[in-house]
Amino acid sequence: MSNKEQYVAVVLAADRAGVDPVAQHAGTACKAFAPIGGRPMILRVLDALAGSAHIQSTLLCGPPAALLPECRELAEWITHGRVCWIESQNSPSLSAAQGMAQINPNTRILLTTADHALLTPEIVEHFLQASSGLACDATVGVIRHETIQSKFPDNKRTVIRLRDGNFCGCNLFTFNPRGRNLVAFWQQAEAFRKRPWRLVGQILGWQAVWAYLIGNLTLSRALESISNKTNVRIQPVILPFPEAGIDVDKANDLVLVESLLTQPVSSPRALP
């Protein structure tokens, strides 16, 4: 495998401000330590990354140093150099920027989160294989809402409704050296992540809002608008795994992923 197909993984593992409902439900020091199948969620994500031939190393942003003794195995991973660790910042985008600053500027980066509890090496490999084949600076993993609903009909996700489909995020991103400039743009978008129409208005402009409201905005046009604003070429990777669209934001999500451990992960369709 050539060097240009290798990635350093950056995992965002800090709680948002305030009491995290997942940590509260699980009785753990932070959300990343919530057990799923008896194993802390963060370790399930690290296992998935370690199982991918595309990942050369992993950098963990958070949890806070004071909490690390609460997860002995994670502390051992850090002590023995299986993962690197840095303190998180005040927001996911700031933590991502801080993490990227630690990595050789010529290295490709995979960004994901510690609450991606159903992540598997198969999902990681599929996403990175597809991303490596695209002529762009950054990729974003997305999934069609109906793909999630086909397996998890009662699960509630934030949905972006576009002319060419209804899409949900997957907390999977790649960046080449130029693509890292997208993180500054992400800081602008962060406040609107749960309000899609305001995200469109503030970030893409009111022409895009109008297109969104009348159902004419497509995924490619939305990403093209961002590319034009940031001078970063962005392409989507539409993932076929229902599990790729599930993250653990709420206590109900924790119950769901716990119940899924005895079920097989869906097989992907062939890459286009």
C-alpha positions in Angstrom: 0.0 0.0 0.0 1.4 3.4 -1.0 2.0 6.2 1.5 -0.6 8.4 -0.1 -3.2 5.8 0.9 -2.2 5.9 4.5 -4.0 8.0 7.1 -3.5 9.2 10.6 -6.8 8.9 12.5 -7.9 11.8 14.8 -10.6 10.8 17.3 -12.6 13.5 19.1 -13.4 12.0 22.5 -14.4 14.9 24.8 -18.0 15.5 26.1 -19.8 18.7 25.1 -20.3 21.3 27.8 -22.6 20.4 30.6 -23.7 17.0 32.0 -23.7 14.4 29.1 -26.9 12.4 29.1 -25.1 9.2 27.9 -22.5 9.4 30.7 -25.2 10.1 33.2 -27.3 7.1 32.0 -24.2 4.8 32.0 -22.8 6.1 35.3 -19.4 6.8 33.8 -17.0 9.7 34.1 -17.6 10.7 30.5 -19.6 9.5 27.4 -16.6 7.9 25.8 -16.3 5.4 28.7 -19.9 4.3 28.5 -19.8 0.4 28.2 -21.3 -1.3 25.2 -21.2 -5.1 25.4 -19.0 -4.6 28.5 -16.4 -2.6 26.6 -16.0 1.2 26.7 -17.3 2.8 23.6 -14.0 4.6 22.9 -12.2 1.3 22.8 -14.6 -0.1 20.3 -13.8 2.8 18.0 -10.0 2.3 18.5 -10.4 -1.4 17.8 -12.1 -0.6 14.5 -9.3 1.9 13.5 -6.6 -0.6 14.5 -8.2 -3.2 12.3 -7.9 -1.0 9.2 -4.8 -1.4 6.9 -5.2 2.2 5.9 -4.6 3.6 9.4 -1.0 4.1 10.3 -1.5 5.7 13.8 -4.2 7.3 15.9 -4.4 10.5 17.8 -7.0 10.9 20.6 -8.3 14.4 21.5 -9.7 14.0 25.0 -11.1 12.9 27.4 -9.5 15.1 30.1 -6.3 13.8 31.6 -8.0 13.6 35.1 -10.5 11.1 33.8 -8.1 8.7 32.0 -7.5 6.5 35.2 -11.3 5.7 35.0 -10.6 3.6 31.9 -7.6 1.5 32.7 -7.3 -0.1 29.3 -7.3 3.2 27.5 -4.7 4.6 29.9 -2.5 1.5 29.1 -3.0 2.1 25.3 -1.7 5.7 25.8 1.1 4.7 28.1 2.4 2.0 25.7 2.1 4.2 22.6 -0.8 2.3 20.9 -2.5 5.7 20.6 -1.3 9.3 21.2 -3.4 11.6 23.4 -3.8 15.4 23.7 -6.1 17.5 25.7 -9.4 18.5 23.9 -10.4 22.1 23.3 -13.7 23.9 23.9 -15.5 22.6 20.8 -15.1 19.7 18.3 -13.8 22.0 15.6 -11.2 23.5 17.8 -10.2 20.0 19.0 -9.9 18.9 15.4 -7.7 21.8 14.6 -5.5 21.2 17.6 -5.2 17.5 16.7 -4.3 18.2 13.0 -1.6 20.7 14.1 0.2 17.8 15.8 0.4 15.8 12.5 2.8 16.1 9.6 1.3 18.6 7.2 1.7 16.2 4.3 -0.2 13.3 5.9 -3.8 12.5 5.1 -6.2 12.5 8.1 -9.3 10.5 8.9 -11.5 12.3 11.5 -14.1 10.5 13.5 -15.6 10.5 17.0 -15.5 8.4 20.1 -19.3 7.9 20.1 -19.2 6.1 16.7 -19.9 2.9 18.7 -20.9 0.7 15.7 -17.8 1.6 13.7 -16.0 -1.5 12.2 -12.8 -2.1 10.2 -15.1 -2.9 7.3 -16.8 0.5 7.4 -13.4 2.3 7.8 -11.9 0.4 4.9 -14.9 1.1 2.6 -14.9 4.8 3.4 -11.1 5.2 3.0 -10.9 3.2 -0.2 -13.7 5.3 -1.7 -12.1 8.6 -0.4 -8.7 7.7 -1.8 -10.2 7.2 -5.3 -11.7 10.7 -5.4 -10.0 13.8 -6.9 -10.6 16.2 -4.0 -9.1 17.8 -0.9 -11.7 16.5 1.6 -14.4 13.9 1.8 -17.4 13.6 4.0 -19.2 10.4 4.9 -23.0 10.6 4.5 -25.8 8.0 4.4 -29.2 8.1 3.0 -31.9 8.4 5.6 -33.8 5.5 4.2 -30.7 3.3 4.5 -30.7 3.9 8.3 -34.5 3.5 8.5 -34.3 0.2 6.7 -32.7 -1.3 9.8 -33.4 1.2 12.5 -36.9 2.6 11.7 -37.4 4.2 15.2 -34.0 5.9 15.4 -34.1 9.7 15.2 -31.3 11.4 13.3 -30.8 15.0 12.0 -31.8 14.9 8.4 -30.8 17.2 5.5 -33.6 17.0 3.0 -32.3 17.6 -0.6 -33.6 17.2 -4.1 -31.5 14.1 -4.7 -32.3 12.5 -1.3 -32.5 12.8 2.4 -29.0 12.5 4.0 -27.5 12.1 7.5 -24.0 12.6 8.6 -21.7 9.7 9.6 -19.0 11.4 11.6 -16.4 10.3 9.1 -14.2 12.8 7.2 -10.9 12.8 5.4 -8.5 15.7 4.7 -5.5 16.0 2.5 -3.1 18.8 3.4 -5.1 21.5 1.6 -8.4 20.0 3.0 -7.3 20.9 6.5 -8.4 24.5 5.8 -12.0 23.3 5.9 -11.8 23.1 9.7 -12.0 26.9 10.0 -15.2 26.8 8.0 -16.5 24.0 10.3 -16.2 26.4 13.3 -18.7 28.7 11.6 -21.1 25.8 10.9 -20.9 24.2 14.4 -23.5 26.4 16.0 -26.1 25.4 13.4 -25.6 21.6 13.3 -29.1 20.8 14.6 -30.9 23.5 12.4 -30.3 22.6 8.8 -32.1 25.5 7.2 -30.1 28.0 9.2 -26.9 26.2 8.3 -27.8 26.6 4.7 -28.6 30.3 5.1 -25.6 31.3 7.2 -23.0 29.1 5.4 -24.2 28.7 1.8 -26.1 31.9 1.3 -29.8 32.8 0.7 -29.9 31.6 -2.9 -29.1 28.2 -1.5 -31.8 28.7 1.2 -34.3 29.4 -1.5 -33.2 26.3 -3.4 -33.4 24.3 -0.2 -36.9 25.5 0.7 -38.4 24.7 -2.8 -36.6 21.4 -2.9 -34.0 22.2 -5.6 -30.8 22.0 -3.5 -28.8 18.9 -4.3 -25.9 17.3 -2.3 -23.4 18.1 -5.0 -24.6 21.8 -5.2 -24.4 22.2 -1.5 -20.8 20.8 -1.3 -19.9 22.9 -4.4 -21.1 26.0 -2.6 -18.8 25.2 0.4 -15.9 24.4 -2.0 -16.3 27.8 -3.6 -16.3 29.6 -0.3 -13.3 27.7 1.2 -11.3 26.9 -1.9 -11.3 23.3 -0.7 -12.6 20.6 -3.1 -15.1 18.4 -1.2 -16.7 15.2 -2.3 -19.3 13.0 -0.5 -18.9 9.3 0.1 -22.4 7.7 0.4 -22.0 4.8 2.7 -24.2 1.6 2.4 -24.0 0.5 6.0 -27.0 1.5 8.2 -24.6 1.2 11.3 -22.4 4.0 9.9 -25.2 6.5 10.5 -25.6 5.7 14.2 -23.8 7.6 16.9 -24.5 7.7 20.6 -25.9 11.1 21.4 -28.7 10.1 23.7 -29.4 7.4 26.3 -31.8 5.8 23.8 -28.9 5.5 21.3 -26.9 3.6 24.0 -29.7 1.2 24.5 -30.0 0.7 20.7 -26.4 -0.1 20.1 -26.2 -2.4 23.0 -29.1 -4.4 21.5 -27.4 -4.6 18.2 -24.3 -6.4 19.3 -25.8 -9.8 18.6 -26.9 -8.8 15.1 -24.5 -9.0 12.1 -23.3 -5.7 10.5 -24.9 -5.2 7.1 -22.8 -6.2 4.1 -21.8 -3.3 1.7 -22.7 -3.0 -1.9 -19.8 -2.8 -4.3 -18.1 0.5 -4.7 -19.2 2.5 -7.8 
